Every structure is written in structure tokens, then in C-alpha cells.
């Protein structure tokens, strides 16, 4: 009987000693969410947006865009930069030519042409119109509010050009200029933008 009595006292004492241990020594329990697998570095990287579709020729171009293109081709075939004024005057809002406001367009084209007669501009425009183009949305009504951009390099990642596309780029720009644009990742040579309603928006070099 004596042995069972001692045992009856010893067990409570052991339990009391265990309860007397400071809680900070045990440490807080880890939250359940910390046990789940953590995302690997780079998992949240943004997905690359695919470049716009490149189109060639005139099939699919709206009638107003075709009319503006024909007006430009007529000037090119004449060899006279003055004839390009007709296409310029068709616009209520004058296109961005990279010149100061109220600058006479023909005077500007002659000034920036290497030949001094504007024929270099006509040659550049001819090559642009033969190149591939892309269509960009201008507003919520995608059927009517679109921009047609020549050449497509203006809206294309130059770091992803194929060998064939590099040949196309070299048709439009000298090798030194093409190399510099690829290094910078941005097309800065001649570009043409026409709206779906036939409005001529841009013909210039630069960003």
C-alpha cells in the first residue's frame, strides 16, 4: 500500500513541473499555411504578349485606306513631290511629318531629301507601301477605328526577327541604321500610318 501511495504523489508532482516550463522556451506553433509549398522564383513573370499579325498586299484593306494609298502611289509614279500634296490636302487634321506646325509639307520633304527635290521621300514611301503592315486598334469599335501601320517593324520586337525579316528590314534601312535599331530594340526609320477612314496620320522618321 505504501508504494502505491508514493506513486500517487509523484505523478502529480511531475505534471506540475512540466506546466512550470516557460511557454517561450517551447516557441509558437508554425501556421498551417507555412507548411504549403512556396512558389518558385520567377513563377509570377508576365507572359510575353505576341506581336501583331503581319499582313502583305492590299487584300483586306478598307476602301478609304486603298484610296489614300492610290493617291500616294500616283505621286510616286509621277516622280514629283508636289503631287504628294494632293494626298496631304485630303486630310482635315494634317499628318505628322516630323516638322514644326504650319510648315509647308513639300518644302519640308525637299529639305530632308538627300537629292533636294523630295524624290528620296517618294522612294522611301514606295518601299514602305510594298512592305508588310500591321493593324492596331484605335478605339472600342474595332471594325471602324483601326490604324494601318507600315512597315510592321514599327510595332514589332526587333529582337525576334527571322532571317527573312532582317532582309526586309535591310530593304528599308541602311545596314548601320538597321544594326543600331536592333541594338536599341526600337524601329526609328520611315513609318506610315493611315486610319481605317482613310485619314493620313503619320509619315516620318523617329519614335
Backbone as CSV, one residue per row, in Angstrom:
resi,resn,N_x,N_y,N_z,CA_x,CA_y,CA_z,C_x,C_y,C_z
1,UNK,0.837,-1.201,0.000,0.000,0.000,0.000,0.858,1.232,0.000
2,UNK,1.977,1.220,0.763,2.859,2.368,0.839,3.387,2.747,-0.511
3,UNK,3.757,1.745,-1.374,4.330,2.026,-2.682,3.326,2.718,-3.580
4,UNK,2.067,2.290,-3.564,1.058,2.901,-4.414,0.751,4.309,-3.981
5,UNK,0.855,4.596,-2.657,0.627,5.974,-2.174,1.702,6.898,-2.684
6,UNK,2.997,6.457,-2.602,4.096,7.300,-3.092,3.950,7.592,-4.576
7,UNK,3.539,6.556,-5.302,3.354,6.751,-6.746,2.253,7.740,-7.011
8,UNK,1.220,7.702,-6.201,0.122,8.643,-6.354,0.540,10.071,-6.141
9,UNK,1.549,10.328,-5.298,2.065,11.700,-5.083,3.070,12.118,-6.144
10,UNK,3.857,11.179,-6.613,4.935,11.519,-7.566,4.382,11.970,-8.903
11,UNK,3.372,11.329,-9.418,2.834,11.665,-10.739,2.302,13.095,-10.793
12,UNK,1.511,13.552,-9.804,1.090,14.970,-9.849,2.240,15.942,-9.826
13,UNK,3.317,15.600,-9.051,4.469,16.500,-8.987,5.143,16.630,-10.353
14,UNK,5.229,15.534,-11.088,5.846,15.566,-12.415,5.036,16.439,-13.351
15,UNK,3.706,16.326,-13.301,2.835,17.137,-14.152,2.965,18.613,-13.829
16,UNK,3.059,18.946,-12.548,3.226,20.350,-12.143,4.542,20.905,-12.637
17,UNK,5.596,20.116,-12.601,6.916,20.571,-13.075,6.893,20.851,-14.563
18,UNK,6.165,20.036,-15.305,6.077,20.241,-16.757,5.332,21.509,-17.085
19,UNK,4.259,21.785,-16.325,3.487,23.009,-16.556,4.262,24.251,-16.194
20,UNK,5.251,24.104,-15.330,6.033,25.271,-14.889,7.056,25.715,-15.913
21,UNK,7.292,24.945,-16.981,8.261,25.345,-18.015,7.746,26.570,-18.738
22,UNK,8.541,27.677,-18.956,8.076,28.898,-19.658,7.657,28.578,-21.084
23,UNK,6.534,29.212,-21.471,5.997,28.961,-22.805,6.942,29.420,-23.899
24,UNK,7.752,30.486,-23.649,8.631,30.995,-24.678,9.727,29.997,-25.048
25,UNK,9.999,29.074,-24.128,11.012,28.070,-24.433,10.498,27.071,-25.453
26,UNK,9.176,26.892,-25.472,8.598,25.930,-26.390,8.513,26.519,-27.786
27,UNK,8.196,27.842,-27.890,8.112,28.507,-29.185,6.743,28.357,-29.775
28,UNK,6.296,29.364,-30.585,4.963,29.325,-31.176,4.860,28.266,-32.262
29,UNK,3.691,27.750,-32.408,3.463,26.742,-33.451,3.456,27.402,-34.820
30,UNK,4.031,26.752,-35.824,4.072,27.306,-37.177,2.678,27.314,-37.764
31,UNK,2.278,28.435,-38.415,0.953,28.479,-39.044,0.831,27.429,-40.137
32,UNK,-0.412,27.008,-40.370,-0.634,25.922,-41.318,-0.189,26.292,-42.718
33,UNK,-0.375,27.624,-43.118,-0.049,27.986,-44.491,1.433,27.945,-44.780
34,UNK,2.271,28.022,-43.688,3.719,27.990,-43.914,4.206,26.610,-44.312
35,UNK,3.357,25.608,-44.103,3.756,24.259,-44.458,3.526,23.948,-45.931
36,UNK,2.760,24.816,-46.619,2.492,24.567,-48.037,3.696,24.935,-48.871
37,UNK,3.780,24.413,-50.091,4.913,24.681,-50.987,4.908,26.138,-51.422
38,UNK,6.037,26.818,-51.299,6.165,28.215,-51.705,6.396,28.293,-53.212
39,UNK,5.880,29.362,-53.876,6.074,29.489,-55.330,7.541,29.648,-55.669
40,UNK,7.948,29.038,-56.730,9.337,29.121,-57.159,9.645,30.503,-57.715
41,UNK,10.902,30.962,-57.547,11.263,32.280,-58.095,11.004,32.336,-59.587
42,UNK,10.407,33.456,-60.023,10.134,33.647,-61.442,8.806,33.090,-61.891
43,UNK,8.045,32.472,-60.961,6.771,31.879,-61.373,5.753,32.924,-61.744
44,UNK,5.928,34.157,-61.187,4.949,35.222,-61.428,5.352,36.124,-62.587
45,UNK,6.279,35.699,-63.412,6.706,36.518,-64.530,5.560,36.740,-65.514
46,UNK,5.533,37.915,-66.088,4.482,38.232,-67.044,4.653,37.426,-68.324
47,UNK,3.549,36.978,-68.861,3.609,36.258,-70.119,3.872,37.235,-71.260
48,UNK,4.679,36.805,-72.199,5.002,37.662,-73.341,3.781,37.834,-74.237
49,UNK,3.517,39.091,-74.591,2.404,39.387,-75.481,2.857,39.106,-76.915
50,UNK,2.126,38.306,-77.650,2.549,38.005,-79.030,2.508,39.259,-79.891
51,UNK,3.429,39.408,-80.836,3.423,40.579,-81.723,2.207,40.550,-82.625
52,UNK,1.813,41.713,-83.156,0.632,41.741,-84.042,0.885,40.978,-85.330
53,UNK,-0.193,40.569,-85.969,-0.104,39.810,-87.215,0.417,40.694,-88.339
54,UNK,1.374,40.183,-89.101,1.928,40.905,-90.242,1.119,40.555,-91.481
55,UNK,0.717,41.581,-92.231,-0.084,41.380,-93.440,0.648,41.988,-94.639
56,UNK,0.391,41.425,-95.799,1.026,41.899,-97.029,-0.046,42.157,-98.082
57,UNK,0.317,42.976,-99.074,-0.593,43.249,-100.172,-1.704,44.206,-99.764
58,UNK,-2.796,44.169,-100.524,-3.910,45.098,-100.303,-5.209,44.396,-99.932
59,UNK,-5.206,43.083,-99.961,-6.435,42.353,-99.637,-6.803,42.593,-98.173
60,UNK,-8.015,42.997,-97.940,-8.460,43.256,-96.575,-8.374,44.701,-96.161
61,UNK,-7.710,45.541,-96.971,-7.641,46.962,-96.642,-9.001,47.622,-96.909
62,UNK,-9.477,48.466,-95.995,-10.739,49.184,-96.237,-10.635,50.095,-97.460
63,UNK,-11.746,50.349,-98.104,-11.758,51.186,-99.299,-11.131,52.554,-99.073
64,UNK,-11.404,53.254,-97.947,-10.759,54.560,-97.738,-9.236,54.471,-97.650
65,UNK,-8.742,53.394,-97.060,-7.289,53.205,-96.975,-6.712,52.966,-98.364
66,UNK,-7.399,52.177,-99.163,-6.956,51.934,-100.540,-6.933,53.233,-101.350
67,UNK,-7.928,54.098,-101.146,-7.968,55.371,-101.875,-6.776,56.249,-101.514
68,UNK,-6.459,56.320,-100.226,-5.303,57.121,-99.816,-4.018,56.504,-100.369
69,UNK,-3.932,55.203,-100.340,-2.750,54.523,-100.883,-2.597,54.816,-102.367
70,UNK,-3.707,54.806,-103.108,-3.648,55.094,-104.539,-3.196,56.532,-104.793
71,UNK,-3.633,57.454,-103.970,-3.203,58.848,-104.127,-1.701,58.976,-103.914
72,UNK,-1.164,58.236,-102.963,0.273,58.262,-102.706,1.041,57.617,-103.852
73,UNK,0.524,56.494,-104.371,1.189,55.813,-105.480,1.211,56.682,-106.735
74,UNK,0.160,57.471,-106.938,0.133,58.372,-108.095,1.249,59.398,-107.999
75,UNK,1.489,59.907,-106.796,2.585,60.861,-106.606,3.934,60.185,-106.837
76,UNK,4.057,58.958,-106.364,5.316,58.227,-106.539,5.597,57.992,-108.021
77,UNK,4.572,57.593,-108.756,4.756,57.314,-110.178,5.070,58.567,-110.987
78,UNK,4.607,59.725,-110.507,4.899,60.978,-111.214,6.339,61.419,-111.015
79,UNK,6.935,61.005,-109.899,8.294,61.443,-109.596,8.365,62.876,-109.115
80,UNK,7.196,63.509,-108.896,7.149,64.915,-108.487,6.574,64.988,-107.076
81,UNK,7.375,65.453,-106.125,6.936,65.509,-104.734,5.738,66.433,-104.559
82,UNK,5.567,67.383,-105.475,4.431,68.296,-105.391,3.104,67.520,-105.502
83,UNK,3.123,66.406,-106.215,1.910,65.609,-106.381,1.460,64.965,-105.070
84,UNK,2.373,64.838,-104.118,2.017,64.255,-102.832,1.189,65.231,-101.992
85,UNK,1.223,66.497,-102.380,0.421,67.497,-101.669,-1.078,67.176,-101.767
86,UNK,-1.485,66.580,-102.888,-2.895,66.238,-103.065,-3.363,65.295,-101.957
87,UNK,-2.581,64.234,-101.698,-2.930,63.300,-100.627,-2.901,63.993,-99.270
88,UNK,-1.944,64.892,-99.109,-1.819,65.646,-97.843,-3.053,66.508,-97.609
89,UNK,-3.550,67.160,-98.647,-4.685,68.073,-98.509,-6.016,67.351,-98.315
90,UNK,-6.061,66.049,-98.514,-7.297,65.305,-98.292,-7.653,65.175,-96.819
91,UNK,-6.738,65.528,-95.949,-6.934,65.357,-94.517,-7.360,66.657,-93.854
92,UNK,-8.391,66.575,-93.031,-8.775,67.739,-92.227,-7.713,68.010,-91.171
93,UNK,-7.320,66.975,-90.431,-6.204,67.083,-89.489,-4.942,66.646,-90.222
94,UNK,-4.004,67.545,-90.347,-2.819,67.277,-91.160,-1.928,66.222,-90.501
95,UNK,-1.332,65.353,-91.312,-0.491,64.284,-90.761,0.773,64.805,-90.089
96,UNK,1.284,63.993,-89.201,2.542,64.294,-88.512,3.696,63.938,-89.446
97,UNK,4.438,64.968,-89.866,5.575,64.764,-90.773,6.909,64.929,-90.060
98,UNK,6.864,65.133,-88.756,8.105,65.389,-88.031,8.626,66.784,-88.248
99,UNK,7.740,67.698,-88.649,8.114,69.096,-88.917,7.336,70.020,-87.982
100,UNK,7.800,71.241,-87.761,7.063,72.187,-86.925,5.680,72.476,-87.506
101,UNK,4.720,72.860,-86.666,3.373,73.177,-87.159,3.396,74.264,-88.236
102,UNK,2.445,74.170,-89.159,2.261,75.146,-90.237,3.423,75.170,-91.225
103,UNK,4.270,74.140,-91.182,5.345,74.018,-92.163,4.770,73.523,-93.485
104,UNK,5.178,74.110,-94.590,4.731,73.625,-95.889,5.280,72.216,-96.102
105,UNK,4.419,71.236,-96.381,4.895,69.849,-96.463,5.893,69.611,-97.590
106,UNK,5.647,70.196,-98.763,6.547,69.977,-99.893,7.918,70.583,-99.612
107,UNK,7.940,71.757,-99.029,9.214,72.383,-98.666,9.958,71.515,-97.651
108,UNK,9.213,70.938,-96.725,9.828,70.063,-95.713,10.414,68.817,-96.362
109,UNK,9.661,68.191,-97.265,10.147,66.970,-97.911,11.381,67.240,-98.761
110,UNK,11.405,68.365,-99.440,12.593,68.706,-100.232,13.799,68.963,-99.328
111,UNK,13.544,69.568,-98.190,14.647,69.901,-97.281,15.294,68.656,-96.697
112,UNK,14.486,67.626,-96.391,15.059,66.440,-95.750,15.527,65.390,-96.754
113,UNK,15.238,65.598,-98.045,15.673,64.646,-99.069,17.127,64.872,-99.435
114,UNK,17.844,63.766,-99.594,19.242,63.884,-99.974,19.427,64.486,-101.344
115,UNK,18.431,64.329,-102.242,18.544,64.877,-103.593,18.049,66.311,-103.674
116,UNK,17.411,66.801,-102.598,16.937,68.183,-102.576,15.637,68.406,-103.330
117,UNK,15.078,67.378,-103.947,13.850,67.501,-104.724,12.691,66.690,-104.143
118,UNK,12.928,66.018,-103.051,11.883,65.222,-102.432,11.742,63.820,-102.985
119,UNK,12.592,63.480,-103.945,12.461,62.154,-104.558,12.882,61.034,-103.602
120,UNK,13.780,61.347,-102.698,14.158,60.340,-101.704,12.964,59.984,-100.816
121,UNK,12.130,60.967,-100.502,10.921,60.715,-99.714,9.963,59.828,-100.498
122,UNK,9.798,60.111,-101.798,8.933,59.287,-102.631,9.453,57.854,-102.713
123,UNK,10.761,57.692,-102.798,11.351,56.353,-102.855,11.107,55.601,-101.547
124,UNK,11.282,56.301,-100.431,11.042,55.672,-99.131,9.577,55.272,-98.993
125,UNK,8.673,56.149,-99.427,7.246,55.858,-99.355,6.883,54.661,-100.235
126,UNK,7.538,54.560,-101.389,7.289,53.431,-102.284,7.665,52.108,-101.626
127,UNK,8.815,52.061,-100.985,9.267,50.849,-100.311,8.364,50.508,-99.131
128,UNK,7.922,51.541,-98.412,7.050,51.312,-97.251,5.747,50.655,-97.683
129,UNK,5.154,51.162,-98.761,3.863,50.646,-99.212,3.962,49.220,-99.740
130,UNK,5.161,48.782,-100.103,5.365,47.407,-100.552,5.667,46.465,-99.394
131,UNK,5.968,47.029,-98.242,6.345,46.217,-97.082,5.102,45.686,-96.370
132,UNK,5.327,44.770,-95.447,4.234,44.267,-94.632,3.761,45.332,-93.657
133,UNK,2.530,45.178,-93.199,1.957,46.153,-92.267,1.208,45.419,-91.161
134,UNK,0.850,46.167,-90.117,0.050,45.626,-89.021,-1.146,46.539,-88.796
135,UNK,-2.174,45.995,-88.154,-3.384,46.749,-87.839,-3.494,46.857,-86.326
136,UNK,-3.634,48.086,-85.839,-3.730,48.327,-84.405,-5.085,48.933,-84.071
137,UNK,-5.678,48.545,-82.946,-6.960,49.130,-82.545,-6.784,50.574,-82.084
138,UNK,-7.689,51.433,-82.505,-7.668,52.842,-82.116,-8.734,53.146,-81.080
139,UNK,-9.793,52.358,-81.048,-10.890,52.589,-80.114,-11.678,51.323,-79.896
140,UNK,-12.798,51.403,-79.169,-13.580,50.204,-78.867,-14.252,49.580,-80.078
141,UNK,-14.548,50.386,-81.087,-15.188,49.856,-82.296,-14.103,49.379,-83.256
142,UNK,-13.698,48.115,-83.108,-12.557,47.599,-83.859,-12.827,47.507,-85.352
143,UNK,-14.103,47.496,-85.751,-14.408,47.377,-87.170,-14.099,48.660,-87.924
144,UNK,-14.297,49.797,-87.274,-14.134,51.083,-87.955,-12.942,51.902,-87.453
145,UNK,-12.561,51.707,-86.221,-11.483,52.512,-85.647,-10.206,51.687,-85.540
146,UNK,-9.452,51.684,-86.621,-8.199,50.947,-86.652,-7.126,51.773,-87.349
147,UNK,-5.878,51.490,-86.984,-4.727,52.139,-87.618,-3.949,51.103,-88.410
148,UNK,-3.592,51.472,-89.633,-2.795,50.611,-90.508,-1.381,51.187,-90.553
149,UNK,-0.423,50.394,-90.070,0.942,50.891,-89.855,1.909,50.159,-90.778
150,UNK,2.614,50.956,-91.599,3.697,50.444,-92.464,5.022,51.051,-92.011
151,UNK,6.122,50.332,-92.039,6.191,48.876,-92.108,5.885,48.285,-90.739
152,UNK,5.698,46.997,-90.693,5.321,46.361,-89.435,6.412,46.439,-88.380
153,UNK,7.656,46.721,-88.802,8.766,46.832,-87.844,8.494,47.891,-86.777
154,UNK,7.675,48.888,-87.124,7.370,49.958,-86.165,6.652,49.420,-84.934
155,UNK,5.997,48.265,-85.066,5.255,47.684,-83.945,5.680,46.240,-83.685
156,UNK,6.896,45.912,-84.052,7.369,44.530,-83.940,8.639,44.477,-83.087
157,UNK,8.791,43.466,-82.221,10.026,43.349,-81.428,11.218,42.996,-82.308
158,UNK,12.135,43.915,-82.473,13.258,43.694,-83.387,14.189,42.576,-82.927
159,UNK,14.124,42.223,-81.660,14.979,41.140,-81.163,14.487,39.770,-81.615
160,UNK,13.285,39.712,-82.196,12.704,38.423,-82.583,12.594,38.289,-84.103
161,UNK,13.365,39.061,-84.847,13.299,38.991,-86.302,13.882,37.683,-86.819
162,UNK,13.237,37.123,-87.829,13.794,35.964,-88.519,14.790,36.459,-89.565
163,UNK,15.500,35.521,-90.191,16.454,35.899,-91.225,15.741,36.611,-92.381
164,UNK,14.578,36.114,-92.757,13.820,36.747,-93.839,13.403,38.165,-93.452
165,UNK,12.976,38.358,-92.208,12.561,39.684,-91.755,13.739,40.658,-91.707
166,UNK,14.916,40.149,-91.387,16.095,41.012,-91.398,16.396,41.491,-92.818
167,UNK,16.179,40.627,-93.801,16.353,41.042,-95.196,15.344,42.141,-95.536
168,UNK,14.110,41.984,-95.083,13.085,43.001,-95.329,13.470,44.327,-94.675
169,UNK,14.016,44.255,-93.476,14.440,45.474,-92.790,15.560,46.170,-93.548
170,UNK,16.492,45.387,-94.103,17.616,45.970,-94.842,17.175,46.582,-96.166
171,UNK,16.005,46.218,-96.655,15.471,46.880,-97.850,15.033,48.314,-97.529
172,UNK,14.696,48.544,-96.276,14.161,49.851,-95.874,15.206,50.763,-95.240
173,UNK,16.210,50.179,-94.642,17.190,50.978,-93.901,18.602,50.497,-94.199
174,UNK,19.582,51.405,-94.206,20.981,51.002,-94.401,21.419,50.047,-93.286
175,UNK,22.419,49.201,-93.555,22.863,48.235,-92.543,23.236,48.876,-91.211
176,UNK,23.908,50.026,-91.251,24.300,50.678,-89.998,23.078,51.104,-89.194
177,UNK,22.068,51.650,-89.881,20.847,52.072,-89.191,20.076,50.866,-88.668
178,UNK,20.015,49.796,-89.457,19.311,48.587,-89.026,19.989,47.974,-87.801
179,UNK,21.313,47.953,-87.803,22.043,47.399,-86.668,21.797,48.233,-85.409
180,UNK,21.815,49.532,-85.551,21.582,50.408,-84.399,20.171,50.232,-83.838
181,UNK,19.182,50.096,-84.726,17.812,49.906,-84.261,17.656,48.576,-83.528
182,UNK,18.315,47.534,-84.025,18.228,46.244,-83.360,18.880,46.296,-81.985
183,UNK,19.985,47.021,-81.860,20.655,47.149,-80.567,19.776,47.894,-79.566
184,UNK,19.070,48.906,-80.048,18.195,49.685,-79.169,16.831,49.037,-78.982
185,UNK,16.497,48.081,-79.864,15.220,47.407,-79.754,14.041,48.254,-80.180
186,UNK,14.289,49.249,-81.030,13.207,50.151,-81.445,13.433,50.595,-82.886
187,UNK,12.359,50.508,-83.678,12.409,50.946,-85.070,12.255,52.463,-85.123
188,UNK,13.190,53.138,-85.794,13.167,54.607,-85.846,13.299,55.136,-87.272
189,UNK,13.122,54.260,-88.261,13.233,54.698,-89.649,11.857,55.155,-90.138
190,UNK,11.670,55.287,-91.454,10.422,55.774,-92.008,9.241,54.889,-91.623
191,UNK,8.138,55.534,-91.260,6.899,54.815,-90.992,5.712,55.602,-91.527
192,UNK,4.659,54.881,-91.896,3.439,55.467,-92.436,2.255,54.909,-91.655
193,UNK,1.329,55.787,-91.260,0.130,55.362,-90.531,-1.093,55.977,-91.206
194,UNK,-2.054,55.112,-91.573,-3.309,55.550,-92.178,-4.454,54.961,-91.358
195,UNK,-5.457,55.787,-91.032,-6.608,55.308,-90.283,-7.569,54.551,-91.180
196,UNK,-8.467,53.786,-90.559,-9.438,52.998,-91.314,-10.365,53.870,-92.149
197,UNK,-10.528,55.136,-91.750,-11.380,56.058,-92.514,-10.631,56.758,-93.634
198,UNK,-9.358,56.365,-93.852,-8.551,56.965,-94.911,-7.741,58.164,-94.472
199,UNK,-7.845,58.539,-93.194,-7.061,59.678,-92.705,-5.574,59.319,-92.657
200,UNK,-4.774,60.194,-93.203,-3.319,60.024,-93.182,-2.813,60.612,-91.863
201,UNK,-2.274,59.745,-90.982,-1.861,60.187,-89.657,-0.386,60.560,-89.570
202,UNK,0.471,59.749,-90.194,1.906,59.926,-89.988,2.701,59.514,-91.219
203,UNK,3.742,60.295,-91.512,4.821,59.881,-92.423,6.074,60.575,-91.921
204,UNK,6.896,59.822,-91.241,8.080,60.451,-90.641,9.070,59.389,-90.175
205,UNK,10.252,59.869,-89.814,11.223,59.041,-89.123,11.138,59.342,-87.626
206,UNK,11.703,58.440,-86.836,11.729,58.670,-85.394,10.811,57.740,-84.647
207,UNK,10.694,57.981,-83.330,9.888,57.110,-82.465,8.406,57.283,-82.776
